[in-house]
């Protein structure tokens, strides 16, 4: 239920150190992206919870997604229903 109807739409964080995303592979695909220390970033919880890359058929209710086997098929932070970090609500 929290995946389909999250209480929060995004999580806000402040970057504590400079972070560099390397450019995509391939010719002419872009440049390195730098997030400077002190920059506020937003993590789109609603969008992540509906990304078919992590949740095939994301609008379908499927409790098996949260079995140990189901959790093993996606990255750790693909479910943020309780937030994340030192103040996670669990």
MARGU-488446 format. One record per atom (N, C-alpha, C, CB): residue number from 1; x, y, z. Coordinates in Angstrom, 3 decimals. Atoms other than C-alpha are relative to their C-alpha. Glycine has a CB too. Layout:
<pts>
pt num = NUM	u = X	v = Y	w = Z $
...
</pts>
This chain:
<pts>
pt num = 1	u = 0.817	v = -1.190	w = 0.000 $
pt num = 1	u = 0.000	v = 0.000	w = 0.000 $
pt num = 1	u = 0.866	v = 1.260	w = 0.000 $
pt num = 1	u = -0.932	v = -0.006	w = 1.200 $
pt num = 2	u = -0.869	v = -1.182	w = -0.023 $
pt num = 2	u = 2.818	v = 2.458	w = 0.807 $
pt num = 2	u = 0.741	v = 0.188	w = -1.315 $
pt num = 2	u = 1.002	v = -0.105	w = 1.139 $
pt num = 3	u = -0.656	v = -0.155	w = 1.291 $
pt num = 3	u = 4.432	v = 1.715	w = -2.549 $
pt num = 3	u = -0.950	v = 0.663	w = -0.988 $
pt num = 3	u = 0.478	v = -1.364	w = -0.539 $
pt num = 4	u = 0.967	v = -0.549	w = 0.962 $
pt num = 4	u = 1.261	v = 2.514	w = -4.517 $
pt num = 4	u = -0.549	v = 1.350	w = 0.433 $
pt num = 4	u = -1.148	v = -0.969	w = -0.195 $
pt num = 5	u = 0.558	v = -1.247	w = -0.528 $
pt num = 5	u = 0.068	v = 5.369	w = -2.259 $
pt num = 5	u = 0.939	v = 0.582	w = 1.048 $
pt num = 5	u = -1.405	v = -0.237	w = 0.605 $
pt num = 6	u = -0.969	v = -0.478	w = -0.983 $
pt num = 6	u = 3.148	v = 6.911	w = -0.642 $
pt num = 6	u = -0.507	v = 1.230	w = 0.748 $
pt num = 6	u = 1.321	v = 0.319	w = -0.683 $
pt num = 7	u = 0.346	v = -1.153	w = -0.816 $
pt num = 7	u = 2.648	v = 9.368	w = 2.188 $
pt num = 7	u = 0.767	v = 1.223	w = -0.490 $
pt num = 7	u = 0.299	v = -0.273	w = 1.491 $
pt num = 8	u = -0.823	v = -1.093	w = 0.517 $
pt num = 8	u = 5.460	v = 11.469	w = 0.749 $
pt num = 8	u = 0.244	v = -0.218	w = -1.489 $
pt num = 8	u = 1.349	v = 0.099	w = 0.771 $
pt num = 9	u = -0.261	v = 0.099	w = 1.435 $
pt num = 9	u = 6.004	v = 12.245	w = -2.927 $
pt num = 9	u = 1.485	v = 0.055	w = -0.304 $
pt num = 9	u = -0.719	v = 1.110	w = -0.746 $
pt num = 10	u = -1.446	v = -0.084	w = 0.184 $
pt num = 10	u = 9.704	v = 13.035	w = -2.542 $
pt num = 10	u = 0.664	v = 0.139	w = 1.359 $
pt num = 10	u = 0.381	v = 1.187	w = -0.924 $
pt num = 11	u = -0.828	v = -0.195	w = -1.186 $
pt num = 11	u = 12.494	v = 13.078	w = 0.038 $
pt num = 11	u = 0.999	v = 1.092	w = -0.347 $
pt num = 11	u = 0.725	v = -1.337	w = 0.447 $
pt num = 12	u = -0.941	v = -1.097	w = 0.210 $
pt num = 12	u = 14.590	v = 16.223	w = 0.363 $
pt num = 12	u = 1.267	v = -0.267	w = 0.813 $
pt num = 12	u = -0.637	v = 1.369	w = 0.399 $
pt num = 13	u = -1.288	v = 0.166	w = -0.674 $
pt num = 13	u = 18.292	v = 16.018	w = 1.242 $
pt num = 13	u = 0.932	v = 1.139	w = -0.408 $
pt num = 13	u = 0.635	v = -1.383	w = -0.342 $
pt num = 14	u = -1.060	v = -0.960	w = 0.308 $
pt num = 14	u = 21.264	v = 18.382	w = 1.375 $
pt num = 14	u = 1.268	v = -0.806	w = -0.249 $
pt num = 14	u = 0.200	v = 1.055	w = 1.167 $
pt num = 15	u = -1.231	v = 0.705	w = 0.353 $
pt num = 15	u = 24.406	v = 17.113	w = -0.344 $
pt num = 15	u = 1.108	v = 0.425	w = 0.971 $
pt num = 15	u = 0.412	v = 0.295	w = -1.485 $
pt num = 16	u = -1.011	v = -0.312	w = -1.011 $
pt num = 16	u = 27.164	v = 16.890	w = 2.310 $
pt num = 16	u = 1.419	v = 0.055	w = -0.558 $
pt num = 16	u = -0.059	v = -1.017	w = 1.103 $
pt num = 17	u = -1.298	v = -0.108	w = 0.669 $
pt num = 17	u = 30.057	v = 16.598	w = -0.142 $
pt num = 17	u = -0.234	v = 0.003	w = -1.505 $
pt num = 17	u = 0.957	v = -1.169	w = 0.418 $
pt num = 18	u = 0.147	v = -0.043	w = 1.459 $
pt num = 18	u = 30.617	v = 17.187	w = -3.832 $
pt num = 18	u = -0.123	v = -1.420	w = -0.547 $
pt num = 18	u = 1.203	v = 0.734	w = -0.658 $
pt num = 19	u = 0.205	v = 1.308	w = 0.612 $
pt num = 19	u = 29.383	v = 14.276	w = -5.949 $
pt num = 19	u = 0.030	v = 0.160	w = -1.506 $
pt num = 19	u = -1.338	v = -0.640	w = 0.464 $
pt num = 20	u = -0.139	v = -0.063	w = 1.458 $
pt num = 20	u = 30.284	v = 13.631	w = -9.583 $
pt num = 20	u = -0.611	v = -1.237	w = -0.641 $
pt num = 20	u = 1.485	v = 0.135	w = -0.403 $
pt num = 21	u = 0.555	v = 1.073	w = 0.816 $
pt num = 21	u = 28.175	v = 11.561	w = -11.958 $
pt num = 21	u = 0.807	v = -0.038	w = -1.286 $
pt num = 21	u = -1.536	v = 0.211	w = -0.286 $
pt num = 22	u = -0.762	v = 0.061	w = 1.251 $
pt num = 22	u = 30.331	v = 10.327	w = -14.845 $
pt num = 22	u = -0.925	v = 0.170	w = -1.199 $
pt num = 22	u = 0.766	v = -1.332	w = -0.106 $
pt num = 23	u = 0.839	v = -0.139	w = 1.201 $
pt num = 23	u = 29.124	v = 11.084	w = -18.363 $
pt num = 23	u = -0.469	v = -1.371	w = -0.476 $
pt num = 23	u = 0.775	v = 0.724	w = -1.134 $
pt num = 24	u = 0.460	v = 1.274	w = 0.568 $
pt num = 24	u = 27.042	v = 8.389	w = -20.070 $
pt num = 24	u = 1.013	v = -0.523	w = -1.012 $
pt num = 24	u = -1.387	v = 0.166	w = -0.668 $
pt num = 25	u = -0.923	v = 0.592	w = 0.974 $
pt num = 25	u = 28.988	v = 5.983	w = -22.262 $
pt num = 25	u = -0.476	v = 0.250	w = -1.412 $
pt num = 25	u = 0.154	v = -1.501	w = 0.240 $
pt num = 26	u = 0.335	v = -0.182	w = 1.415 $
pt num = 26	u = 29.124	v = 6.517	w = -25.993 $
pt num = 26	u = 0.323	v = 1.406	w = -0.463 $
pt num = 26	u = -1.475	v = -0.300	w = -0.244 $
pt num = 27	u = -0.365	v = -1.311	w = 0.537 $
pt num = 27	u = 30.085	v = 9.384	w = -28.265 $
pt num = 27	u = -1.186	v = 0.968	w = 0.011 $
pt num = 27	u = 0.537	v = -0.147	w = -1.422 $
pt num = 28	u = 1.002	v = -1.054	w = 0.027 $
pt num = 28	u = 28.190	v = 12.640	w = -27.865 $
pt num = 28	u = -1.174	v = -0.209	w = 0.939 $
pt num = 28	u = -0.508	v = 0.145	w = -1.366 $
pt num = 29	u = 1.122	v = 0.310	w = -0.888 $
pt num = 29	u = 26.102	v = 11.392	w = -24.933 $
pt num = 29	u = -0.136	v = 0.963	w = 1.170 $
pt num = 29	u = 0.146	v = -1.391	w = 0.527 $
pt num = 30	u = 0.158	v = -0.963	w = -1.086 $
pt num = 30	u = 26.691	v = 14.267	w = -22.537 $
pt num = 30	u = 1.274	v = 0.225	w = 0.777 $
pt num = 30	u = -1.072	v = -0.453	w = 0.933 $
pt num = 31	u = -1.134	v = -0.365	w = -0.832 $
pt num = 31	u = 28.956	v = 15.651	w = -19.876 $
pt num = 31	u = -0.193	v = -0.534	w = 1.414 $
pt num = 31	u = 0.189	v = 1.525	w = 0.020 $
pt num = 32	u = 0.047	v = 0.333	w = -1.414 $
pt num = 32	u = 29.798	v = 14.839	w = -16.295 $
pt num = 32	u = -0.949	v = 0.972	w = 0.709 $
pt num = 32	u = 1.425	v = 0.048	w = 0.631 $
pt num = 33	u = 0.887	v = -0.843	w = -0.799 $
pt num = 33	u = 27.210	v = 16.157	w = -13.814 $
pt num = 33	u = 0.582	v = 0.081	w = 1.403 $
pt num = 33	u = -1.470	v = -0.562	w = 0.023 $
pt num = 34	u = -0.563	v = -0.211	w = -1.332 $
pt num = 34	u = 28.441	v = 17.670	w = -10.548 $
pt num = 34	u = -1.082	v = 0.572	w = 0.909 $
pt num = 34	u = 1.238	v = 0.948	w = -0.056 $
pt num = 35	u = 0.873	v = -0.551	w = -1.034 $
pt num = 35	u = 26.296	v = 18.166	w = -7.451 $
pt num = 35	u = 0.925	v = 0.547	w = 1.074 $
pt num = 35	u = -1.011	v = -1.086	w = 0.583 $
pt num = 36	u = -0.905	v = -0.647	w = -0.947 $
pt num = 36	u = 28.063	v = 20.653	w = -5.215 $
pt num = 36	u = -0.475	v = -0.186	w = 1.435 $
pt num = 36	u = 0.126	v = 1.487	w = -0.320 $
pt num = 37	u = 0.306	v = 0.084	w = -1.424 $
pt num = 37	u = 28.233	v = 20.399	w = -1.432 $
pt num = 37	u = -0.976	v = 1.121	w = 0.358 $
pt num = 37	u = 1.302	v = 0.092	w = 0.865 $
pt num = 38	u = 0.988	v = -0.989	w = -0.416 $
pt num = 38	u = 25.244	v = 22.188	w = 0.139 $
pt num = 38	u = -1.205	v = 0.111	w = -0.916 $
pt num = 38	u = 0.646	v = 1.321	w = 0.100 $
pt num = 39	u = 1.122	v = -0.036	w = 0.937 $
pt num = 39	u = 22.942	v = 21.643	w = -2.857 $
pt num = 39	u = -1.155	v = -0.842	w = 0.540 $
pt num = 39	u = 0.436	v = -0.508	w = -1.400 $
pt num = 40	u = 1.175	v = 0.764	w = -0.397 $
pt num = 40	u = 19.400	v = 20.580	w = -1.991 $
pt num = 40	u = -0.429	v = -0.875	w = -1.168 $
pt num = 40	u = -1.159	v = 0.939	w = 0.448 $
pt num = 41	u = 0.459	v = 0.922	w = 1.040 $
pt num = 41	u = 18.283	v = 17.502	w = -3.917 $
pt num = 41	u = -1.324	v = -0.622	w = 0.442 $
pt num = 41	u = 1.070	v = -1.107	w = -0.285 $
pt num = 42	u = 1.285	v = 0.625	w = -0.272 $
pt num = 42	u = 14.896	v = 15.802	w = -4.169 $
pt num = 42	u = 0.002	v = -1.396	w = -0.618 $
pt num = 42	u = -1.178	v = 0.862	w = -0.557 $
pt num = 43	u = 0.077	v = 1.384	w = 0.460 $
pt num = 43	u = 14.454	v = 12.033	w = -4.460 $
pt num = 43	u = -1.476	v = -0.296	w = -0.270 $
pt num = 43	u = 0.616	v = -1.011	w = 1.062 $
pt num = 44	u = 1.410	v = 0.161	w = 0.366 $
pt num = 44	u = 11.202	v = 11.265	w = -6.339 $
pt num = 44	u = -0.574	v = -1.370	w = 0.390 $
pt num = 44	u = -0.162	v = 0.205	w = -1.492 $
pt num = 45	u = 0.510	v = 1.270	w = -0.519 $
pt num = 45	u = 9.677	v = 8.507	w = -4.183 $
pt num = 45	u = -1.140	v = -0.539	w = -0.867 $
pt num = 45	u = -0.479	v = 0.173	w = 1.446 $
pt num = 46	u = 1.155	v = 0.420	w = 0.796 $
pt num = 46	u = 6.424	v = 8.395	w = -6.170 $
pt num = 46	u = 0.456	v = -0.586	w = -1.338 $
pt num = 46	u = -0.958	v = 1.190	w = -0.236 $
pt num = 47	u = -0.499	v = 0.474	w = 1.291 $
pt num = 47	u = 8.315	v = 7.992	w = -9.460 $
pt num = 47	u = 0.783	v = -1.296	w = 0.107 $
pt num = 47	u = 0.865	v = 1.052	w = -0.631 $
pt num = 48	u = -0.778	v = 1.231	w = -0.194 $
pt num = 48	u = 10.704	v = 5.340	w = -8.133 $
pt num = 48	u = -0.937	v = -1.181	w = 0.249 $
pt num = 48	u = 0.994	v = 0.158	w = 1.184 $
pt num = 49	u = 0.934	v = 1.082	w = -0.329 $
pt num = 49	u = 7.799	v = 3.293	w = -6.747 $
pt num = 49	u = -0.843	v = -0.437	w = -1.193 $
pt num = 49	u = -0.910	v = 0.433	w = 1.125 $
pt num = 50	u = 0.761	v = 0.364	w = 1.200 $
pt num = 50	u = 6.187	v = 3.277	w = -10.206 $
pt num = 50	u = 0.889	v = -0.271	w = -1.211 $
pt num = 50	u = -0.980	v = 1.099	w = -0.337 $
pt num = 51	u = -0.943	v = 0.253	w = 1.086 $
pt num = 51	u = 9.298	v = 2.602	w = -12.262 $
pt num = 51	u = -0.029	v = -1.485	w = -0.366 $
pt num = 51	u = 1.438	v = 0.439	w = 0.401 $
pt num = 52	u = 0.074	v = 1.417	w = 0.384 $
pt num = 52	u = 8.794	v = -0.636	w = -14.248 $
pt num = 52	u = 1.358	v = -0.699	w = -0.001 $
pt num = 52	u = -0.621	v = -0.122	w = -1.369 $
pt num = 53	u = -1.327	v = 0.611	w = -0.113 $
pt num = 53	u = 12.561	v = -1.177	w = -14.100 $
pt num = 53	u = 0.122	v = -0.723	w = 1.346 $
pt num = 53	u = 1.119	v = 1.077	w = -0.148 $
pt num = 54	u = -0.071	v = 0.597	w = -1.337 $
pt num = 54	u = 12.146	v = -1.957	w = -10.366 $
pt num = 54	u = -1.250	v = -0.803	w = 0.345 $
pt num = 54	u = 0.209	v = 1.082	w = 1.041 $
pt num = 55	u = 1.279	v = 0.633	w = -0.306 $
pt num = 55	u = 8.463	v = -2.978	w = -10.259 $
pt num = 55	u = -0.738	v = -0.308	w = -1.292 $
pt num = 55	u = -0.860	v = 0.903	w = 0.915 $
pt num = 56	u = 0.744	v = 0.356	w = 1.220 $
pt num = 56	u = 7.195	v = -4.825	w = -13.357 $
pt num = 56	u = -1.506	v = 0.106	w = 0.257 $
pt num = 56	u = 0.370	v = -1.442	w = -0.472 $
pt num = 57	u = 1.441	v = -0.244	w = -0.137 $
pt num = 57	u = 3.533	v = -3.920	w = -13.916 $
pt num = 57	u = -0.266	v = 0.756	w = 1.306 $
pt num = 57	u = -0.800	v = -1.347	w = -0.032 $
pt num = 58	u = -0.001	v = -0.723	w = -1.270 $
pt num = 58	u = 3.801	v = -1.224	w = -11.220 $
pt num = 58	u = -1.368	v = 0.313	w = 0.595 $
pt num = 58	u = 0.722	v = 1.254	w = -0.176 $
pt num = 59	u = 1.326	v = -0.317	w = -0.544 $
pt num = 59	u = 0.054	v = -0.561	w = -10.874 $
pt num = 59	u = -0.726	v = -1.219	w = 0.567 $
pt num = 59	u = -0.853	v = 0.632	w = -1.074 $
pt num = 60	u = 0.630	v = 1.237	w = -0.500 $
pt num = 60	u = -0.735	v = -4.205	w = -10.019 $
pt num = 60	u = 0.429	v = -0.254	w = 1.446 $
pt num = 60	u = 0.378	v = -1.221	w = -0.901 $
pt num = 61	u = -0.308	v = 0.374	w = -1.376 $
pt num = 61	u = -0.957	v = -5.176	w = -6.333 $
pt num = 61	u = 0.633	v = -1.384	w = -0.001 $
pt num = 61	u = -1.279	v = 0.028	w = 0.893 $
pt num = 62	u = -0.718	v = 1.273	w = -0.006 $
pt num = 62	u = 1.608	v = -7.939	w = -5.805 $
pt num = 62	u = 0.830	v = -0.100	w = 1.275 $
pt num = 62	u = 0.905	v = -0.139	w = -1.260 $
pt num = 63	u = -0.738	v = 0.098	w = -1.256 $
pt num = 63	u = 2.627	v = -8.713	w = -2.203 $
pt num = 63	u = 1.294	v = -0.808	w = -0.111 $
pt num = 63	u = -0.878	v = -0.614	w = 1.047 $
pt num = 64	u = -1.222	v = 0.787	w = 0.169 $
pt num = 64	u = 5.253	v = -11.170	w = -3.504 $
pt num = 64	u = 1.212	v = 0.872	w = -0.308 $
pt num = 64	u = -0.188	v = -1.020	w = -1.106 $
pt num = 65	u = -1.125	v = -0.913	w = 0.245 $
pt num = 65	u = 7.366	v = -8.138	w = -4.447 $
pt num = 65	u = 0.848	v = 0.179	w = 1.257 $
pt num = 65	u = -0.512	v = 1.368	w = -0.486 $
pt num = 66	u = -0.673	v = -0.298	w = -1.255 $
pt num = 66	u = 8.278	v = -7.898	w = -0.764 $
pt num = 66	u = 0.442	v = -1.242	w = 0.759 $
pt num = 66	u = -0.898	v = 0.815	w = 0.867 $
pt num = 67	u = -0.616	v = 1.192	w = -0.579 $
pt num = 67	u = 9.299	v = -11.493	w = -0.084 $
pt num = 67	u = 1.513	v = 0.161	w = -0.125 $
pt num = 67	u = -0.501	v = -1.319	w = -0.711 $
pt num = 68	u = -1.467	v = -0.084	w = 0.104 $
pt num = 68	u = 13.026	v = -12.084	w = 0.350 $
pt num = 68	u = 0.448	v = -0.161	w = -1.446 $
pt num = 68	u = 0.671	v = -1.074	w = 0.882 $
pt num = 69	u = -0.356	v = 0.206	w = 1.409 $
pt num = 69	u = 13.187	v = -13.364	w = -3.244 $
pt num = 69	u = -0.343	v = 1.236	w = -0.831 $
pt num = 69	u = -0.726	v = -1.239	w = -0.566 $
pt num = 70	u = 0.406	v = -1.197	w = 0.738 $
pt num = 70	u = 11.291	v = -10.329	w = -4.550 $
pt num = 70	u = 0.907	v = 1.180	w = 0.274 $
pt num = 70	u = -1.419	v = 0.368	w = 0.344 $
pt num = 71	u = -0.888	v = -1.112	w = -0.357 $
pt num = 71	u = 13.483	v = -7.866	w = -2.650 $
pt num = 71	u = 1.378	v = -0.163	w = -0.625 $
pt num = 71	u = 0.129	v = 0.109	w = 1.518 $
pt num = 72	u = -1.328	v = 0.254	w = 0.567 $
pt num = 72	u = 16.604	v = -9.526	w = -4.065 $
pt num = 72	u = 0.105	v = 0.423	w = -1.462 $
pt num = 72	u = 0.343	v = -1.469	w = 0.126 $
pt num = 73	u = -0.020	v = -0.339	w = 1.429 $
pt num = 73	u = 15.596	v = -8.508	w = -7.616 $
pt num = 73	u = 0.128	v = 1.495	w = -0.277 $
pt num = 73	u = -1.247	v = -0.513	w = -0.655 $
pt num = 74	u = -0.081	v = -1.454	w = 0.217 $
pt num = 74	u = 15.877	v = -4.735	w = -7.074 $
pt num = 74	u = 0.993	v = 0.625	w = 0.972 $
pt num = 74	u = -1.395	v = 0.660	w = 0.163 $
pt num = 75	u = -0.933	v = -0.679	w = -0.906 $
pt num = 75	u = 18.281	v = -2.217	w = -5.495 $
pt num = 75	u = -0.634	v = 0.269	w = 1.369 $
pt num = 75	u = 0.473	v = 1.318	w = -0.623 $
pt num = 76	u = 0.439	v = -0.201	w = -1.385 $
pt num = 76	u = 18.045	v = -1.663	w = -1.731 $
pt num = 76	u = -0.926	v = 1.201	w = 0.153 $
pt num = 76	u = 1.203	v = 0.173	w = 0.902 $
pt num = 77	u = 0.775	v = -1.226	w = -0.187 $
pt num = 77	u = 16.665	v = 1.865	w = -2.026 $
pt num = 77	u = -1.109	v = 0.193	w = -1.027 $
pt num = 77	u = 0.916	v = 1.176	w = -0.045 $
pt num = 78	u = 1.110	v = -0.132	w = 0.952 $
pt num = 78	u = 13.995	v = 1.133	w = -4.658 $
pt num = 78	u = -1.345	v = 0.054	w = 0.718 $
pt num = 78	u = 0.010	v = -1.163	w = -0.997 $
pt num = 79	u = 1.212	v = -0.184	w = -0.799 $
pt num = 79	u = 11.414	v = 1.065	w = -1.844 $
pt num = 79	u = 0.314	v = 0.974	w = 1.119 $
pt num = 79	u = -0.523	v = -1.360	w = 0.569 $
pt num = 80	u = -0.251	v = -1.047	w = -0.988 $
pt num = 80	u = 11.296	v = 4.235	w = 0.256 $
pt num = 80	u = -1.277	v = 0.356	w = 0.757 $
pt num = 80	u = 0.575	v = 1.247	w = -0.679 $
pt num = 81	u = 1.277	v = -0.252	w = -0.662 $
pt num = 81	u = 7.861	v = 3.867	w = 1.878 $
pt num = 81	u = 0.127	v = 0.528	w = 1.418 $
pt num = 81	u = -0.798	v = -1.247	w = 0.020 $
pt num = 82	u = -0.221	v = -0.466	w = -1.362 $
pt num = 82	u = 9.341	v = 4.600	w = 5.311 $
pt num = 82	u = 1.123	v = 1.026	w = 0.069 $
pt num = 82	u = 0.314	v = -1.172	w = 0.911 $
pt num = 83	u = -1.103	v = -0.950	w = 0.037 $
pt num = 83	u = 11.937	v = 7.143	w = 4.208 $
pt num = 83	u = 1.321	v = -0.732	w = -0.157 $
pt num = 83	u = 0.016	v = 0.863	w = 1.266 $
pt num = 84	u = -1.330	v = 0.587	w = 0.103 $
pt num = 84	u = 15.672	v = 6.512	w = 4.316 $
pt num = 84	u = 0.944	v = 0.783	w = 0.897 $
pt num = 84	u = 0.506	v = -0.005	w = -1.475 $
pt num = 85	u = -1.008	v = -0.686	w = -0.790 $
pt num = 85	u = 18.759	v = 7.399	w = 6.301 $
pt num = 85	u = -0.153	v = -0.247	w = 1.491 $
pt num = 85	u = -0.056	v = 1.470	w = -0.273 $
pt num = 86	u = -0.037	v = 0.246	w = -1.443 $
pt num = 86	u = 19.328	v = 7.720	w = 10.053 $
pt num = 86	u = -1.350	v = 0.180	w = 0.700 $
pt num = 86	u = 1.001	v = 0.913	w = 0.630 $
pt num = 87	u = 1.307	v = -0.226	w = -0.635 $
pt num = 87	u = 15.729	v = 8.810	w = 10.753 $
pt num = 87	u = -1.120	v = -0.794	w = -0.675 $
pt num = 87	u = -0.342	v = 1.485	w = -0.027 $
pt num = 88	u = 1.005	v = 0.835	w = 0.666 $
pt num = 88	u = 13.955	v = 6.052	w = 8.802 $
pt num = 88	u = -1.067	v = -0.417	w = 1.021 $
pt num = 88	u = 0.664	v = -1.261	w = -0.655 $
pt num = 89	u = 1.134	v = 0.268	w = -0.901 $
pt num = 89	u = 10.510	v = 5.334	w = 10.311 $
pt num = 89	u = -0.216	v = -1.492	w = 0.207 $
pt num = 89	u = -1.280	v = 0.632	w = -0.553 $
pt num = 90	u = 0.153	v = 1.426	w = -0.341 $
pt num = 90	u = 11.097	v = 1.720	w = 11.431 $
pt num = 90	u = 0.768	v = -0.302	w = 1.239 $
pt num = 90	u = 0.468	v = -0.910	w = -1.141 $
</pts>
